[in-house]
Amino acid sequence: MQKHHMRIGWINHLEEYRSLELIIETFGRISEEARGEVVRVMEECYRRLRPHDVEMVDVMLFETSSRMEAYSIKEQGLVGVEPTGLESGFVATHEAWTGIPKILISMERLHSLEPMIRKATIRHEVAHSILHGSPEYYIFPIPKSLSEAASKHRLPREYVNNILYLISIGVKDYEVTSLLLNSGFIEDQVAYSKHLMKTSRDDLEAWNLSKGDPAKELITVLGRFKDLACTVAVSKHQGFGRVEDTNMLDELRYLPEAKLKGLAEVSWALTGMERLDTFSKVELTADLTVQRLIGRTLQP
């Protein structure tokens, strides 16, 4: 493991000097060129998104995805968080369990992407550290509607936690994409949203394995909420007024029409929550998920 300290400084709108320290840790063989690319994109993004209150960020660069996932599971265990397993496959993640924003990047996965998508991915995590850089954004209380649905359908606590997790990361990704778009990162975020929406072999396999089991089907459908939330933010920024006016659902046509309709309704509802804070958005989105997806998928 190697550790590097980088300090970024700027004058904010009140003419006060502000600085941010990036603590870069590398795990495995990572070239100076690859590390430098990540740092340059982060430095530019933090400056462009100012003013903000971020003072320190831990940036963990992993040679392989398996190394990143093993580290993440270990860290979650240290703070008493039960890993969901739903993060597997991510190129990069952000968390703030210790109160300091931490960005984890699989360099193996990052460098499988084209340059513009690489930059968009890094900027996405930077925006998370600005908007969601404290522990409360990772521990959401179970909304009343979801709790009542759990009792009605006799859902295990772990299953309900997974539903809430998928809802919360979608809401936060919508906020992140909106921030980046409003800050002028348009071309790369449009490309990033299209990249997320592409249906992979793993997506199709997950759906085929879940078919016939309503509980598994629900989790599989909600697993695409995160992707759709980013695309909804882009569509809203482009001036679309409803989901029917876009082609953003084309990649999800492998899902049954009723479930796709419910997922689209929940996702597009985010465009009407701009004035709400993250916690209110999560609660309202949970209410809609119960109405449009859980109620239509699970039998009493």
ChimeraX attribute file (.defattr): number of C-alpha atoms within 10 A of each C-alpha:
attribute: neighborCount
match mode: 1-to-1
recipient: residues
	/A:1	10
	/A:2	12
	/A:3	11
	/A:4	10
	/A:5	11
	/A:6	13
	/A:7	12
	/A:8	16
	/A:9	13
	/A:10	15
	/A:11	13
	/A:12	14
	/A:13	9
	/A:14	7
	/A:15	8
	/A:16	9
	/A:17	10
	/A:18	16
	/A:19	17
	/A:20	18
	/A:21	15
	/A:22	20
	/A:23	16
	/A:24	19
	/A:25	18
	/A:26	19
	/A:27	18
	/A:28	14
	/A:29	13
	/A:30	16
	/A:31	10
	/A:32	8
	/A:33	9
	/A:34	13
	/A:35	15
	/A:36	11
	/A:37	13
	/A:38	20
	/A:39	17
	/A:40	11
	/A:41	16
	/A:42	22
	/A:43	18
	/A:44	12
	/A:45	20
	/A:46	21
	/A:47	17
	/A:48	13
	/A:49	17
	/A:50	16
	/A:51	15
	/A:52	12
	/A:53	13
	/A:54	18
	/A:55	15
	/A:56	18
	/A:57	21
	/A:58	20
	/A:59	23
	/A:60	23
	/A:61	28
	/A:62	25
	/A:63	19
	/A:64	18
	/A:65	21
	/A:66	14
	/A:67	14
	/A:68	24
	/A:69	20
	/A:70	10
	/A:71	16
	/A:72	17
	/A:73	15
	/A:74	14
	/A:75	15
	/A:76	14
	/A:77	12
	/A:78	11
	/A:79	10
	/A:80	10
	/A:81	14
	/A:82	12
	/A:83	14
	/A:84	13
	/A:85	10
	/A:86	12
	/A:87	13
	/A:88	11
	/A:89	13
	/A:90	15
	/A:91	21
	/A:92	22
	/A:93	19
	/A:94	20
	/A:95	23
	/A:96	20
	/A:97	21
	/A:98	12
	/A:99	11
	/A:100	17
	/A:101	24
	/A:102	24
	/A:103	21
	/A:104	23
	/A:105	26
	/A:106	23
	/A:107	26
	/A:108	16
	/A:109	17
	/A:110	23
	/A:111	13
	/A:112	11
	/A:113	14
	/A:114	9
	/A:115	12
	/A:116	13
	/A:117	22
	/A:118	22
	/A:119	21
	/A:120	23
	/A:121	20
	/A:122	23
	/A:123	26
	/A:124	23
	/A:125	24
	/A:126	26
	/A:127	24
	/A:128	23
	/A:129	25
	/A:130	21
	/A:131	18
	/A:132	21
	/A:133	24
	/A:134	17
	/A:135	15
	/A:136	13
	/A:137	17
	/A:138	16
	/A:139	12
	/A:140	15
	/A:141	13
	/A:142	17
	/A:143	16
	/A:144	12
	/A:145	16
	/A:146	22
	/A:147	16
	/A:148	14
	/A:149	19
	/A:150	17
	/A:151	12
	/A:152	12
	/A:153	14
	/A:154	10
	/A:155	14
	/A:156	10
	/A:157	13
	/A:158	11
	/A:159	15
	/A:160	17
	/A:161	17
	/A:162	18
	/A:163	20
	/A:164	24
	/A:165	20
	/A:166	19
	/A:167	24
	/A:168	25
	/A:169	19
	/A:170	25
	/A:171	22
	/A:172	23
	/A:173	23
	/A:174	24
	/A:175	24
	/A:176	24
	/A:177	29
	/A:178	23
	/A:179	19
	/A:180	21
	/A:181	19
	/A:182	12
	/A:183	13
	/A:184	12
	/A:185	17
	/A:186	18
	/A:187	11
	/A:188	20
	/A:189	26
	/A:190	21
	/A:191	15
	/A:192	23
	/A:193	23
	/A:194	18
	/A:195	14
	/A:196	17
	/A:197	20
	/A:198	14
	/A:199	15
	/A:200	11
	/A:201	9
	/A:202	10
	/A:203	16
	/A:204	15
	/A:205	10
	/A:206	17
	/A:207	19
	/A:208	14
	/A:209	12
	/A:210	17
	/A:211	14
	/A:212	10
	/A:213	11
	/A:214	15
	/A:215	17
	/A:216	16
	/A:217	21
	/A:218	20
	/A:219	21
	/A:220	20
	/A:221	21
	/A:222	23
	/A:223	21
	/A:224	20
	/A:225	24
	/A:226	21
	/A:227	22
	/A:228	27
	/A:229	30
	/A:230	27
	/A:231	29
	/A:232	26
	/A:233	26
	/A:234	23
	/A:235	22
	/A:236	18
	/A:237	17
	/A:238	12
	/A:239	8
	/A:240	14
	/A:241	13
	/A:242	15
	/A:243	18
	/A:244	10
	/A:245	9
	/A:246	14
	/A:247	9
	/A:248	18
	/A:249	17
	/A:250	11
	/A:251	14
	/A:252	19
	/A:253	10
	/A:254	14
	/A:255	17
	/A:256	10
	/A:257	11
	/A:258	13
	/A:259	19
	/A:260	18
	/A:261	16
	/A:262	19
	/A:263	22
	/A:264	22
	/A:265	17
	/A:266	25
	/A:267	28
	/A:268	20
	/A:269	17
	/A:270	22
	/A:271	19
	/A:272	10
	/A:273	14
	/A:274	11
	/A:275	9
	/A:276	12
	/A:277	10
	/A:278	18
	/A:279	16
	/A:280	13
	/A:281	22
	/A:282	25
	/A:283	21
	/A:284	19
	/A:285	23
	/A:286	25
	/A:287	19
	/A:288	21
	/A:289	24
	/A:290	21
	/A:291	16
	/A:292	19
	/A:293	23
	/A:294	24
	/A:295	14
	/A:296	15
	/A:297	17
	/A:298	16
	/A:299	10
	/A:300	9
